């Protein structure tokens, strides 16, 4: 199933880090979408097994497409400038062709995820943004309500975080760069706790939003299935039609 048009680029130029400086315009802020190349063995490795590396990669590719389309729509509705921040840098051209035309495409810079997040926030702030939201590409039902709640929270707080149920977070917002905020191991079971501890040590006023879930493990597919069967079924189907269609077609539900 392919619901809704994807306005992908057929020859998108990939601009380097200075592109942030022309991205703001009259936008309220920036929505950074961190994404990886859908390559077997590099993405969704915690789902292997029961999925094969190829299935996990294909699932991530469909989920990424849903996230990009939803993020483009949400950014337009609430006045944010969307930027797709890509790892590895060599994948920027390929992912640019997948992204809706509203996105600016920028390769990630840094030796690890924490450094890359800090770099992207710093570059967005240098462009004039004082509301900088950063989301991952693992949370296909992260919707307008949650993203706008983090944006509004920045009127009163320095840092707003939307946790996931696996002890991490799928969305955060800051008003300015804060060196040292991500100076801890990432992709661990204590990443939320560690980020909040660093924020406290740096004197940041922080608000933690209600938790949602990422799709990182086979058990998370149970959560997605439950959301699809629940009272918000139509909303879930609208947010991630490609993800659901792939799981249905391949029979990958637990």
N, C-alpha and C positions, 0 to 999 in steps of 0.2 A: 504494500500500500504506500502510496506517495501522496499525502494530502497537502495541498497548498503549493504554490510555486516556490522554487528556490532560485533566487536571482544570483546565480553564481557568475564569477568572472571568467571570461575565456582567455584573457591575456593580461591578468592583473599584474601591475608592477608591484614589486616588494620594496618597501621603503625602509631605511634603517632607522636607528634610534632618534635621529633628529626629527622624524616625522611627527613625533608627539607634539612638537612645538607649534604645529599648525592644525591640531586636531580639535581644539576646544571650541573656538568660535563663541557662539552664544549659549553653548550647552551648560547645564547645571553642574556637570562633572564628567568623569570618565568611567566607563565600565570596561575593565580589563578581563578578557576571557583567556585563561591559561589553557593551552591545549598541546597534546603530543601528536606526532605522526602515528597513524593507526598501523603499526608494524608488528607482526607476530613476534612474541617474546619480549616486547617493550611495553605493552599496555595490558591492563587487566590481568596481570600475572597471578593475582590471588584467586582468580576464578579457574585456574588451570591446576589440576583437574577440578571439577568434572568437565569443563569445556576444554577443547583443544586450543593451542595457541592461535590457530587460524580463526576459530570461532570467536574467541575472546577479542581478537583484533577487529573482526568484522562487526561484532556487537558494539565495540567502542566507536567504530566509524559511524554507525547509524546513530548512536547516542550523541556523538559530537555534532552531527548534522542537525539533530533536534535542538541541541543546546544553542547552536549558532543562530538558527532561525528564531527561536524563542527570545534569545538575548537581543537580537536585532530589533524585534518587535517591541520588546519591553523598553529598550533604550530609547527608541523613538517616542514611545508613549510618555515617558517620564523625563525626557530631555537630557539624556546622557549620550556622550560620544562613545561608540563601541570600538574597542581595539582588540584584535586577536593577537595574542602573544605566544609565539610558536617555538616548540622544541622538538627536534634539533633545528638549528637555523637553516640547514639545507632543505628542510621540508616546507619552508615558508611559501615558495611559489606554488607548490601543489595544494597546500591548504588555502591559499588565496583564491584558487579556482573554485573551491568548495563553499567559500564564505559569501553570504549576502553582500551586496555592493556597499552597504553602509559601513562596513568594517574597514578600518585601517589595519594593515598586516605588519607586524613587527617581530623579528626574531628575538628570542630570549637571550639574555646575556648574563653570565655568571657561572661559577663552578658547581653550584648546587642549587636546589630549589629555593632555599632561603635567600641566597644571594640574588637569584633571578627575580624573586618577588620584590625584594628591596630595590633592585635596579629599576624595575618597571614603575614602581610607585614614585621613585625619585624623578624619572623622566616625565611621568605624567604631571607631577607637581611643577616641573620646570616649564611645562607648556602653559601654566597658569591655572591648573585645576586645583581647587581646594576641597573637592569631594571626589575621592578616588575609591571606587569599588573594584574588588578583585574576586572573581569566581573561578571555580574549576569547571571541568567539562565532564564530571562524573555524576552530576545530580540533575537528571533530565526533568524532574518535576519542580525544580526551583522556579517559582513563579513571580509575577509582578508584585504581588502583595509582600512577599518576603524581601525582594530586592528593594522595593520602595521603603519598607520599614527600616532597613539598614541605612538608606539614604537620609531619611528623616531623622534617624537617631544621631546623625552627625551634626545636627543643629545644636545638640547638647553634650555630645561626648566626642572624645578624640578618636576612639576606636569602637567599632561595632562589629560583632562576630555572630554569624549564624552557624552553630555547631551541626555536625552530623552525628549519627548514632554510633559511629565507630571511633569515637574519641578524637576526631579531628574537626575540621570545619570546611564548609563548602562555599562560604561567602564571607568576606570581611570588607569593612569600609574604614578609611582613615581620612583625616583632613590634611595631613602633611607627612612627609617622610620622617621616620623615627629610627635612625640607625641603631641596630642591636635588637630590634623587635623580633626578628626571625633568626637570631643567633643561637640556634639550637637544632638538634637533629629533626628532620621533617619525616613525614610518612611513618610515624611511630604511634604507639598507643597512648602516648602522653603529649602529643603535639599541641592539643588545645590547652592542656594544663601548662605546658612550657611557655606557650605564647602569652597566656594570661599572666604568668609569673613575671615574664620579661616586661610586659606592659605595666604591671604594678611597680616594678623596680624603676622603670623609666618615668613614673608619675603620670601615666595616661589615665584619663577618665574613660572607663570602659563599660559598655553595655553588651550583655550576652542575650541573643535572641532565642526563641524556642527552637529546639532541635528538629532537624529533618533527617533524611537519609541520602547517602550516596549509593551508587551501584558499584561496589568494589568486590563483593564476594558472592558466592552462590546463594548464601542466606539472604542477601539483599534482594535477590530476585523474588524471594517470598514476600518481602515488604512491598515490592513493586506490584506483584500480583494482588496483594491485599488492597493496595491503593486503587488498583484498577477495578476491583470488585466492590469497592466501598461506595459511600454516598457521593464522592467526588469523581466517579468513574468517567464522566464525560470530560471533565477538566483534565484528568490524567491522559486520556486518549488524545486530547488536543495538544498537550504539552510535548508528548513523545511518541507520535504515531509510527515513526520509522523504527524506533527501538522495539516497540510492542510487535510490530509487523515481523521484524526479523526473528524475535523470540518465538512467535507463533509458527512462522514458516519452517524454522529449524527444529522445533520441538525441544527447546532448551529450558523450559520451565522445570523447576525441581519437582 
